[in-house]
Amino acid sequence: MRFKIDKDIRILVVDDYPDLRRMMIRMLHRSGFGRVLEAGDGQTCMRIAESAWLDVVVLDISMPGVSGMEICPWLRKAGRNREARLIACTAYA
């Protein structure tokens, strides 16, 4: 089944490992998504989420400082991005 990618979807990729973050962003761009933001830690994620409308947040669960587990409920309470889709990622098996 084929589907059309909405190039206007705003995606925030949050990961404390720059190589993983860049790889994910590259895959999203190659898939046709053009509006991809990035954050290397939880505090930056929160700062971006306070000022930008987001449709999807790809979130590393285990990060130093503010973890993805702490960001999830915060995003749900934050007015602007309450409806954003959250995709949790982790390197732990």
C-alpha positions in Angstrom: 0.0 0.0 0.0 1.3 3.4 -0.9 0.7 6.6 1.0 1.4 10.2 0.5 3.8 11.9 2.9 2.7 15.3 4.1 5.9 17.5 3.7 4.5 20.0 6.1 4.5 17.7 9.1 6.8 19.2 11.8 9.0 16.6 13.4 11.3 17.1 16.4 14.1 14.5 16.8 15.5 14.3 20.3 18.6 12.2 21.1 21.7 12.8 23.1 23.9 10.9 20.6 24.6 13.2 17.7 25.3 10.3 15.2 21.9 8.7 15.9 20.2 12.0 15.7 21.8 12.9 12.4 21.0 9.4 11.0 17.3 9.7 12.0 17.1 13.2 10.5 18.7 12.0 7.2 16.2 9.1 7.0 13.3 11.5 7.5 14.6 13.9 4.9 15.1 11.1 2.4 11.6 9.9 3.1 10.2 13.3 2.1 9.8 15.1 5.4 11.1 18.6 5.1 10.4 20.2 8.4 12.6 18.4 10.9 14.0 20.0 14.0 16.5 18.5 16.4 17.5 18.6 20.1 20.4 17.0 21.8 18.9 17.0 25.3 15.7 17.2 27.2 16.0 20.9 28.1 16.5 21.9 24.5 13.5 19.7 23.5 11.3 21.5 26.1 12.5 24.9 24.9 11.7 24.1 21.3 8.3 22.6 22.2 7.4 25.8 24.0 8.0 27.9 20.9 7.2 25.6 17.9 4.1 23.7 16.8 5.0 20.0 16.5 3.2 17.1 14.9 5.6 14.3 15.9 8.3 14.0 18.5 10.8 11.2 18.1 12.2 11.0 21.7 15.1 9.1 23.2 13.8 7.7 26.5 17.1 7.5 28.3 19.0 10.8 28.3 21.1 12.6 31.0 19.4 15.5 32.7 15.7 15.6 31.7 14.9 12.2 30.3 12.4 11.3 27.7 10.2 9.7 30.4 10.0 13.1 32.1 9.3 14.9 28.8 6.3 12.7 27.8 4.0 13.8 30.5 5.3 17.4 30.3 4.4 17.5 26.6 0.9 16.1 27.3 0.3 19.0 29.8 1.9 21.7 27.6 -0.9 23.3 25.7 0.6 23.9 22.3 1.8 20.3 21.6 -0.6 18.3 23.6 -1.8 16.5 20.5 1.7 15.8 19.0 2.4 12.1 18.3 5.2 10.7 20.5 7.5 8.0 19.2 9.8 6.6 22.0 13.2 5.2 21.1 15.8 3.6 23.2 19.1 1.7 22.7 18.2 -0.7 25.4 16.9 -4.1 24.3 
